[in-house]
Amino acid sequence: MSPLIDLTTKISSLKLKNPTILASGIMDEDVGSMKRIAGSGAGAIVTKSIGLKPREGYPNPTIVELECGVLNAMGLPSPGIKEYGEEIKNFKKIKVPLIGSIFGSNSKEFVELGRKMQEYGTDALELNMSCPHARGYGLEIGSDPVLVKKITYDVKQSVDIPVFVKLSSNVSDLKDIARAVEKGGADGVVAINTVKAMKINLELKKPVLANKIGGYSGKAIKPIGVRCVYEIAETVDIPVIGVGGITTGEDALEYIMAGASAVQIGTGIYYRDLDVFRKICGEIEGWMKKHGVKRLSDLVGVAHI
């Protein structure tokens, strides 16, 4: 990385060496895979979403590649916060910020999970209020601004580390939900989670996924994600983290110019391998050199006119 180009970024009190973050649910089940991601150049890592108790998730098939992305319905499989705590403790030797993703069915569960994540040593929390296919969790909570505000507020009152809230585009008024996040005292908004979708097998005349409906990620959802980040950035004053369909430095720059201070990468690993973080940083740096920009922070939100 060139010393003349500054890719560092700050989200609340969390400082990152570069804007790329591993998104929740991709190679973040154990400390071994997270170490590999950290070694590939990621600026931070979000853990797999963890609930209070062990949860099996949905039966197979749970994932299928489509024309422009990947459709999945894992069903939030989780070993439970107690067992996952051992993985987090082992991660602390790695010099990359760790963001603990948690899901719950009510405020009490989120608060207990948040306290545990902080106790285990995570540097920040990500509240999953956006999973599109888990009954009683995720989007079913994240589509209600009253619930979003209360859960965010209760968690913020219970921990000392930054709290980010991950939202879905599958809501009638995203700006209203983003305002609820800010009023709840969150330190940042993450947008977007996968988009609700499904695939039909013509020969079997039935849905491909066992859960029938899943979440679509990859290139196809990038314009949706960029739009959501742009709208959120015009609505709230807290930092925004963009996610959805980012596989190149140019994709990341779109999100940054829309208002994102950092970007999360998930499906991009599937298409460009683990080295995608280093590749994207190199592409961002190349673009900045070409256009005479020295600090990434100078590009955050410049597309707002």
C-alpha positions in Angstrom: 0.0 0.0 0.0 1.4 3.4 -1.0 2.4 5.7 1.9 1.0 8.6 -0.1 -2.5 7.2 -0.2 -4.5 7.1 3.1 -7.1 4.3 3.1 -7.7 4.5 6.9 -11.3 5.1 8.0 -13.1 5.7 11.3 -16.6 4.5 12.3 -17.4 6.0 15.6 -14.4 5.1 17.8 -13.5 2.1 15.7 -10.4 2.8 13.6 -9.7 0.6 10.5 -6.5 0.4 8.4 -8.6 0.2 5.3 -12.4 0.3 4.6 -12.9 -3.4 3.8 -14.8 -5.6 6.4 -15.7 -9.2 6.2 -19.5 -9.4 6.2 -21.3 -11.7 8.7 -22.0 -15.3 7.7 -19.0 -15.8 5.3 -16.0 -17.8 6.7 -16.5 -16.4 10.2 -17.6 -19.5 12.1 -14.3 -20.2 13.8 -11.1 -18.4 14.6 -9.1 -20.4 12.0 -11.0 -19.0 9.1 -11.2 -15.5 10.6 -7.4 -15.5 10.9 -7.1 -16.3 7.2 -9.4 -13.4 6.4 -7.4 -11.1 8.6 -4.2 -12.2 6.8 -5.8 -11.5 3.4 -6.0 -7.8 4.2 -9.4 -7.1 5.7 -9.7 -4.0 7.8 -12.1 -5.6 10.2 -14.1 -8.8 10.7 -17.8 -9.3 11.6 -18.5 -12.7 13.2 -21.3 -15.0 12.1 -24.6 -13.9 13.7 -24.9 -15.7 17.1 -28.0 -16.3 19.2 -28.3 -17.2 22.9 -28.8 -20.9 22.4 -27.6 -23.5 19.9 -29.8 -23.5 16.7 -29.6 -26.0 13.8 -30.9 -23.8 11.0 -32.8 -25.1 8.0 -32.2 -28.4 6.2 -30.5 -28.6 2.8 -30.7 -27.3 0.2 -29.7 -24.0 1.8 -27.8 -22.3 -1.0 -27.8 -22.1 -4.8 -25.9 -19.9 -7.3 -28.1 -17.9 -9.7 -27.4 -15.8 -12.8 -26.1 -12.7 -10.9 -25.5 -13.8 -7.4 -26.2 -16.4 -4.7 -29.5 -17.3 -3.0 -29.4 -18.7 0.5 -31.6 -19.6 3.5 -29.4 -21.0 6.2 -31.9 -20.2 9.0 -29.3 -18.6 11.3 -27.5 -21.8 12.5 -25.7 -21.0 15.7 -23.6 -22.8 18.3 -25.0 -20.4 21.0 -23.1 -17.5 22.6 -21.5 -19.6 25.3 -19.7 -22.0 22.9 -18.8 -19.2 20.4 -17.2 -17.2 23.2 -14.2 -19.6 23.0 -13.7 -18.7 19.4 -13.7 -15.0 20.1 -11.2 -15.3 23.0 -8.8 -17.1 20.6 -9.2 -14.3 18.1 -7.9 -11.5 20.3 -4.2 -12.1 19.3 -5.1 -10.9 15.8 -4.6 -7.1 15.3 -7.8 -6.6 13.4 -11.0 -5.2 15.0 -13.6 -7.9 15.6 -17.3 -6.9 15.4 -19.7 -9.4 17.1 -22.9 -10.0 15.2 -25.9 -11.0 17.3 -29.6 -11.9 16.7 -32.4 -12.2 19.2 -36.2 -12.3 19.3 -36.6 -9.4 21.8 -34.7 -6.7 23.6 -33.8 -8.9 26.6 -32.0 -11.4 24.3 -30.1 -8.7 22.4 -28.9 -7.1 25.7 -27.7 -10.4 27.1 -25.9 -11.3 23.9 -24.4 -7.8 23.7 -23.0 -8.0 27.2 -21.5 -11.5 26.5 -19.9 -10.3 23.3 -18.3 -7.4 25.1 -17.2 -9.7 27.9 -15.5 -12.0 25.4 -13.6 -9.1 23.9 -15.3 -7.9 20.7 -14.5 -4.4 19.7 -18.0 -3.5 18.5 -21.5 -5.0 18.1 -23.6 -5.5 15.0 -27.3 -6.0 15.7 -28.8 -8.3 13.1 -32.3 -6.8 12.5 -32.4 -7.7 8.8 -32.1 -11.5 8.1 -34.9 -12.0 5.6 -35.8 -15.6 6.2 -35.7 -16.4 9.9 -39.1 -16.5 11.6 -39.2 -14.4 14.7 -35.8 -12.8 14.1 -34.1 -10.4 11.8 -36.3 -8.5 9.4 -39.5 -9.4 11.4 -38.0 -7.2 14.2 -36.1 -4.8 11.9 -39.2 -3.6 10.0 -40.8 -2.1 13.2 -39.2 1.3 14.0 -40.5 1.2 17.6 -38.8 -2.2 18.3 -35.7 -1.1 16.5 -35.3 2.0 18.6 -36.0 0.2 21.9 -33.6 -2.7 21.2 -30.9 -0.3 20.0 -31.4 1.9 23.1 -31.4 -1.0 25.5 -28.2 -2.5 24.1 -26.5 0.9 24.1 -27.3 1.3 27.8 -25.8 -2.1 28.5 -22.4 -2.0 26.8 -19.4 0.4 26.3 -18.4 -0.6 22.8 -19.8 0.9 19.6 -23.1 -0.5 18.4 -24.0 -0.8 14.7 -27.4 -1.9 13.4 -27.7 -3.9 10.2 -30.9 -3.1 8.2 -32.7 -4.6 5.3 -34.0 -3.0 2.1 -37.1 -5.1 2.5 -39.0 -2.5 4.4 -41.7 0.1 3.4 -39.7 3.1 4.7 -36.0 2.6 5.2 -35.5 6.2 6.2 -37.9 5.8 9.1 -36.0 2.7 10.3 -32.7 4.5 10.0 -34.1 7.4 12.1 -35.1 4.9 14.8 -31.6 3.5 14.8 -30.1 7.0 15.3 -32.7 7.9 18.0 -31.8 4.6 19.8 -28.3 5.9 20.1 -26.5 3.6 17.7 -23.0 4.4 16.5 -23.6 3.4 12.9 -25.9 1.9 10.4 -25.1 -1.1 8.2 -27.0 -1.5 4.9 -28.0 -3.8 3.4 -28.6 -7.5 4.2 -29.6 -9.9 1.5 -32.7 -9.3 -0.5 -35.7 -11.5 -0.1 -36.0 -13.8 -3.2 -36.7 -17.3 -4.4 -35.9 -19.8 -7.2 -38.3 -22.4 -8.7 -37.0 -25.8 -10.1 -39.1 -26.2 -13.3 -38.6 -30.0 -13.4 -39.7 -30.6 -9.8 -42.2 -27.8 -9.9 -41.2 -26.6 -6.5 -38.9 -24.1 -4.8 -35.2 -24.9 -4.9 -34.5 -24.0 -1.2 -35.9 -26.1 1.6 -37.1 -22.9 3.2 -38.6 -21.9 -0.1 -37.7 -18.2 0.3 -34.1 -17.0 1.0 -31.8 -14.0 0.7 -30.2 -12.9 -2.6 -26.6 -11.5 -2.5 -24.0 -10.6 -5.1 -23.8 -8.3 -8.0 -27.5 -8.1 -8.6 -28.2 -6.3 -5.4 -25.4 -3.6 -5.6 -27.6 -0.9 -7.1 -30.2 -1.5 -4.3 -27.5 -1.3 -1.7 -26.0 1.9 -3.1 -29.4 3.5 -3.2 -30.1 2.5 0.4 -26.8 3.9 1.6 -27.4 7.1 -0.3 -30.8 7.6 1.3 -29.6 6.7 4.8 -26.7 9.1 4.5 -29.1 11.9 3.7 -31.3 11.0 6.7 -29.1 10.4 9.7 -25.8 11.9 10.9 -24.2 8.7 12.2 -21.7 6.7 10.0 -23.0 4.2 7.4 -21.3 0.9 6.4 -22.3 -0.3 3.0 -22.7 -3.9 2.0 -24.2 -5.8 -1.0 -22.7 -6.9 -4.3 -19.2 -5.5 -3.7 -16.5 -7.5 -5.6 -14.2 -4.7 -7.0 -12.7 -1.5 -5.8 -15.0 0.4 -8.2 -18.0 -1.2 -6.4 -16.6 -0.1 -3.0 -16.0 3.4 -4.3 -19.7 3.7 -5.4 -20.8 2.9 -1.9 -18.2 5.3 -0.4 -19.3 8.1 -2.7 -22.9 7.4 -1.7 -22.0 8.0 1.9 -20.4 4.8 3.3 -17.4 5.2 5.6 -16.5 1.5 5.1 -17.8 -1.5 3.1 -18.5 -5.2 4.0 -17.7 -8.0 1.6 -19.3 -11.4 1.6 -20.2 -13.0 -1.8 -17.2 -11.3 -3.3 -15.0 -14.0 -1.6 -16.9 -16.6 -3.6 -16.0 -14.9 -6.9 -12.5 -13.6 -6.2 -11.2 -15.8 -3.4 -9.9 -14.8 0.0 -7.5 -12.2 -1.5 -10.5 -10.1 -2.5 -9.8 -7.7 0.4 -6.3 -6.9 -0.8 -7.4 -6.7 -4.4 -10.2 -4.3 -3.6 -7.9 -2.1 -1.6 -5.4 -2.1 -4.4 -8.1 -1.1 -6.9 -9.3 1.7 -4.7 -5.8 3.0 -4.3 -5.2 2.8 -8.1 -8.4 4.8 -8.7 -7.3 7.4 -6.1 -3.8 7.8 -7.6 -5.3 8.2 -11.1 -7.7 10.9 -9.9 -5.3 12.7 -7.5 -7.1 11.8 -4.3 -4.9 11.2 -1.2 -7.4 10.5 1.6 -10.3 8.0 1.3 -12.2 10.1 3.8 -12.4 12.9 1.1 -14.6 10.6 -1.0 -17.2 9.7 1.6 -20.5 11.1 0.4 -19.2 13.2 -2.4 -22.0 12.0 -4.7 -24.5 14.0 -2.7 -25.4 17.1 -4.7 
